[in-house]
Amino acid sequence: MSEVQPLFVGGEWVAPDGGHYPVIDPATEETVGRAPEATPDQARAACAAAREAFGTWSRTRPEERAALLGRAAGIIRERLAPYAELARAETGATTATARAMQVGVAAARFRRYAGVEPAEWAVVPQINEAGPMGRAGVVGALAVRQPVGVVTCVTSYNNPWANPAGKIAPALAMGNTVVVKPAPQDPLSVYRMAEALADAGVPPGVVNVVSGRDVSVGEAVVASGDVDMVSFTGSTAVGRRIAEVCGRDMKRQLMELGGKGAALVFDDADLAAAVAGIGTAFSFYSGQICTAPTRVLAQRGVYGRLVERLAAHARRLKVGDPREADTVVGPVISAEHRARVESYVELGRKEGATVVAGGERPSLERGFYVVPTLLADCTNDMRVAREEIFGPVVTVIPFDDEDEGVALANDSDYGLLDYVWSGDVARAFRVARRLRAGGVGINTVGRNMEAPFGGFKKSGVGRDVGSYALHAYSEVQALVWPG
């Protein structure tokens, strides 16, 4: 862990003109390290460095770019232990989560885009007769993918490894250069990623990292005239502001925004499986994840049993030091965020919800902890059922029949990832097709890492993951010639 972290601009480690600020361990409230505070001028310099590097990097053979990503994946795997310890300290994630789901997933994503298949790059040639606008004969056409250019990647605090890697790796594979603006709460891990890429041989300017608490840094890397695309993961409110700025210059956007995942549980569902899946909203990243099934819609016949079992599940989860092997729920990211989550629980009480589990602050001397909380007797018009809380809080709403369940699920500003639990597989798939969400988990909260990921409505714009990320970070160019 570096006590005083410099910026990474143009292949050089650069002292920040804005000084440094402390990064706090949310479990101990101690200082993990000191992160650099870039100035807007330094942020713009990073964009200029990426622009200068783009020409050469975009013309580099795809195999060479892939080899670099493969080397980076290997370096990250070799340094998994220290990198995971830093991630745990910055985010409050449990040790197991930091190793497997943060650093481990990041290495896997670099490895995946080091093995891009030829079919993912281009559409096979199409030979067609010339139309009325062309001379008689045969015209051939080939659709190829070209890099967008300079990509600004603004990343989220809940996973400072997997989230940036999911942007950087496919962007580099397609020949783009990147400027990364990490979340201010835990940027040190992203600098370790830059370190791994530098050691893997990334050319100067291809990857740049600038951090800062001041919003002017993010604004600079989004608005810069050197930037062609912005890839953002975070709140819908910030995403809307970024989209406004991008719209002025017609910059490409990839937005993965908020979520309020609906989990429809039908009377014939396997309750044990449903409780285990929904229970991840209490524990995984301490509920700080946009894909969490935090809005449970339970059919009347199973409502009481489901509430009882979810409450029992929540009470069994150990809340505490994420370094201890048996800890399931670590802290949330900051004191400010803990206060926000707690305010929603109190709001739920005032709105008429029943707190059947949690609802209080744990008796721990230090750390920003929130006890897993279950709110029953909710209605879909309550703010706790409509707004993203981003903490270990789950609401439960009853419904009578399939049509009502679907209507309640779709009555949301969000549409990122929903879930259906039913013993009738045909019904589960039928219901899933009716849900206005970018993805639907059917009897599972598991993810397929090649499936497209993104949201409907205010949950975002565009899709990434797998081949879809290559599409997101590229432009399609048509080449046409006489036959």
N, C-alpha and C positions, 0 to 999 in steps of 0.2 A: 504494500500500500504506500502510495506516495503522499507525503505530508503536504507538499506544495506542488500542485499539478499545473503545468503549462498548457497552452493551447496547442493544437496541431494544425498548422497552416502551411500549404505549399511544400510539404515534406519536412518541415522544420518544427521543432518544439519551441514555441514562442511565448515570451512572458506577456501576461495580459496587462493591458493598459489600465484596466479598471480594478486591479488588485485581485484579492482572493476572498472567498467567503467559506464558512464552515459547512461541511456536510455532516449531518447528524444521524447517528444510529438510532432508529425509532424504538429499539428495544431497550437500550441503555441510556439514551439521551446524551451520550458522549460523542465527541468529535471523531469522525472516521478519517477525515483528511480535509484539505483546503482546495476548493475548486476554483478555477480561473473565471474571472468576470471580464468577458470581452467587451470592447466598446463597439458601437455600430460601425465605425471605420474598420476595425479589425474583422468584423463579420463580413463587410463588403469586400475586404481584401481576400478573405477565404473564397468568396464567390468568384472573384477575379482569377485566383489561382486555379480554381476548378475549370474556368473557361479556357485559360491558357493551356491546361493539360488535355482538354477534351479532344482536340484535333488528333494528336498522336495516339491517345488511348483508344479512341473510336476506330482507328485504322489498325490497331493491334490484332493479330490473328485470334479468333475466338478460342483456339486451343491454348494460347499463351495466357489469356485471361482466366480460362478455366484452371490451368495449372496453378496460377497464383492463388485462386480461391481454395484450391485443394491444399496448398501449403498452409494457408491461414487456418483452415479447419484443423489441420494436424497440430499447429502451434497452440491453438485454443485447447484442444484435447490434452496436450502435454501439460498445460498450465491450469488444468481444470480446478485443482484444489485451491491455489491462491486466488484465482479469479472468482470462484464460487464463494470463498470466504469474504471477499470484498463485496460481492453482490448481496450476500446475506446481511452484512453490516450496513450497507446503504439502504436496503429496501425493507429489512425486517422479515424477509422470507425465511422459512425453515431451511436448515442445511440441506435436507433432501431435495427440496424444491429448487434451491439455488443451484445445486449440482446438476439435477436432471432437467428441470423445466426452463432454467435460465441459460446457464453456460452450455449445458448439453444440447439443448435445442439450437442454440446459436451455431455451435460447431456443425450440427447436422444440416443446418440451412446453408452454410458455406459449402459443405460437401455436396449437397444436392445440386447447387448451381455450378459446381465444378464438373458436373456430368450431364450437361444439357444435350439432349438428343437432337440430331440434325432435323428431324421433323418438326421440332419446336421453333425452328428459325425461319422457315419459309413455307409457302404454299406451293405445291407442285405445279409445273407449267400447265397452262390450259390453252389448247389450240382450238380456235373457233373461226367460223367463216366471218369475213368482214361484214359489218353492218352497213346500213344505208349511208352513214357518214364517212365511210372509208372506201377506197378503191376495191374492186372485186379481187378476191383472193383469200388467203388465209392469214390471220393475225394471231401471233402467239402472245401470251401474257404470263408474267411471273410476279407473284406478290412476295416481297421480302420485308423483313423487319429491320428498321434502322433505329439507332439510339435516339432518344429524345434530345439529349444534350446535358446540361448541368441540372442535377436534381437536388433540391433542398429536402432533407429528411428531418422532420420534426418529430421526436419520439416521446413515448409515454413513460411515466415513472414506475408503472407497476412491473415492467420487465425490461430492464436496461440492457439485456443481452439478446433475447429472442426477437424483440420488436425491432431494434436497429438492424440486426442481422437479416431479418426478413425484408428489409428495404435495401440495404447496402449490397447484399450478395446478388440478387437478380439485376439490380441497376448496373453493377459493374460487369456482370456477365454479358449484358446487352451492349456494353461499350459506352455507358454514361459515366460521368464523373459526379462526385457527390460532396455536398456540404451538410454535415450533421449538426443539428442543434438539439442536444439531449435535454431531457427534463431537468430543471434546476435542483430537484431534490436528490438525485442520484446519478450525476454525470460521470463519476470517476470510472465506472465500469466501461463506459463508451470509449474513454481514452485508452483503456486496456485493449479494447477491440482494435483501435487505431494502431496501437503498439504492435499487436499481432500482425496486422496487415503490413505495417512498415517492415517488420522482420521477415515477412513473406516476400518482400520485394516490390510492394506497390509503388509506382513511380510518383515523384513529387506532384502534388496538386490533384491527384486522382481521388484521394480521400482527405477531407478536411473536417476538423471538429472544433466548434466554438460554443462555449457555454456561457451562461449568465442568468442571474435572477431578474434583471431588468427586461421588460418586454421589448425594449428597443432593439435588443439583439435578435430576437425572433423576427421582429418586423423587418429588420435589415436584410436577413437572409431570405425572406419571402419576397420582398419588394425589389430586390436587386435586379437590375437590367441584365445581369449575366446569367440569371436563372431561367430555365425553360419549363421546369415542372416542380411542383411541391407535393410531397408525400407526407401526410400528417396522420398521427394517431393521437386522439385526445377527446376533449369535450366537444359537444355540438356547438356550444357558444363560440369557442375559439375557432372551430372549423368554419363557421359561418363568416367570421371576420377574415380568415385566410382566403376563403373563396371570393370574397368581395375584392380583395387585393389582386388575386390571380385573374379575375374576370377583366380587370382593366387592360391587361396586356395579353389576354387569351392564353395564359399559361395552363399547361396540363395539370390536372389535380388527381390525386388518389387520397380519399378521405375515409378513414376508419374511425367512426365517432361513437357516440354513446349508445347504450343499450338498456333495455328493461325486459330481459328475456322472459317470455311467458312459457310456463310448463303446464300443459294440459294433462291431467291425470284422470283417466276414465275409471268407471266402476270396476271394470274387468282387468285393471292394471296389476302387474306384479308390484305390490307395495314396497317390498324390500328393495327392489331395484330402483323404484322411483325415489324412495327416501335416500338411498345411497347417492343417487345422481344429484338430486336437489341439494343434498347436504354439502356438496362441494361449494355451494354459494356461501356457506358459513366459514369454510376453511381455506379454500384455495386462494392464495394471496390475501387472505383475510377479507374475502369478498370484494377486493379491489380489481375486478375484472369485468369487462363490458359484456362478456358472453355468459355470465352467470345466470342461472334460472331463478331469478329473485322474485318473480311474480307468479305464484302458483295458483292455477285454476283447477279446483278439485270438484269432480262431479258429486252431487249430493250424497249418493249412496256410500261414498268412501271418504267424504269430507272429514268426519269426526275422527276416524281411525288414522287418516293421514296426518292431521294436525297433532294427534297424540304421539305418533311415531316420530314425526319431525322434531317435536319438542324434546322427546327423549334422546334423539340423536344429537341435537344441539347441546344438551346438558352434559353429554358424555365426552365432548371434545375438550381436550386439555388446552387451555389458554396460558401462554407463558413464554419463557425464553426460547427463541427459535433455535438456539444452539443445542438444546437438550433433545435427545433422540425421540422422546415420546411426545413432544409438543406438536400439536396439530394446527393451532391458530396462533399466529404471531401478531405483532402490532400492526396498526395502520401507519401510513407514511409519516404523519406529523401530528403535533398537538392541534393544529388548526383543523386538520381533516377529522381527527377524533371528535372535536367539538361539533363539526358539521354533521357527522353520522349520529351523534347523540341528540342533536337538535331534531333530526328526523324521527327518532324513536319517540321523543316527547311530542312531536307534532302528531304522530300516529295515535298516541293516547288521546290527545285532544280531539282528533277526528272521529274517535269512537272505536278504534281498533283495540283488541285485547292482547296484552303482552303475555304470552303463554310460556315463553322461555327468554332468558336474558333480560335486557333492558336496564342493566346496572353496570357500573364500572367495576372491573375486577380489583381485588385487594392486592395489587402489586405496587411496590414502592416506586418503581421507575418504568418508563415505557408508555407508549401511546396505544393502549389496549382497549378493545371493545369486545364485550362478551357476545357470542353468537345469539342473535335475537330473532324470535319468531312472532309475527303479528298476525293474529287470526281475526275473524269477523270483519274483514275488510270489504270495501266496495271499490269498484274500478274508478270511481271519481275522486277517491282520496289522493292527496299529493304523494303519500308514501307508496301508492300503487302506480303512480304515473311518472314520477321523477326518478332519475338515476341517483341512488344513494351512494353507491360505490363503497360498500362496507358489508360486514357479515349480518345483513338484515334481510329477512324473507317475509313477504306478505302472502296470505292465503285468502282466496276469494272463491265462494261456491258458485256452481252453475248447474243447470238442470239437464239440458240435452246438448247434442253435438252442435247444433246451429248456434245456441247461446254461447257455448265455449269458444267457438271460432270467432264469433262477434266480439266477445270480450278480449280475446287475444289480439285481434286486429285493431281494437280501439286503443291505440297508443301512438304517440309521436315517433316511437322508435320501431325498428324492424331489423335487428341484427341477427340474432340466433334464438329461435324458439325450440320447444321440445314437446313431444307427445309420448305419453305412456299408455299403452292399451294392449290387452291380450289378443285383440282382433287386428292382425297385421294389415289386412285390407283396409280397415277403417283408419288405422294409424297413418297409412300412406295417403288415403283420401283426405284426411284432415290436414296432413302436412302440406298437400298441394294447395289448400285453401288459405294457408297462413301467409301474410304479407311480411315475410322475413327473408333475409339473404340466405339463411341456412336453417334447417330443421333437424334436430336430433330425434331419431325414432327409437324409443326405449334405450337411449344411451345419452351420455354427455360427452362421449368420446369424439375426437376429431380425426378426419382423414386429411393428412397434410398435403395431399395433392388436389383436394376439392377446392373450388373457388371460395374465397372468403371476402365478405363485404356485406353492406346493409341496404335495406330499403329505407325510404322516407328520411328522417333526420339521423339515421344511423350511418349515413355515408354515401360516397360516390365511388364507383369503380370496384374492381375485384383484384385480389392478389392471391398468393400461395400457388405452388406448383407452376405449371406452364402459364397460368393466368398472371403471375407476377411478371413473366417475360413479356406478355402482352401489355401489361400496365406500363412498363418502363421502355416501351418502344413505339415507334410510329410505323404504320404499314405503308410501304411504297410499292406502286405498281410499275413494272417494266414491261413495255409493249414493243413488239418488233414485227416486221413483215415476215410471213412464212416463206 
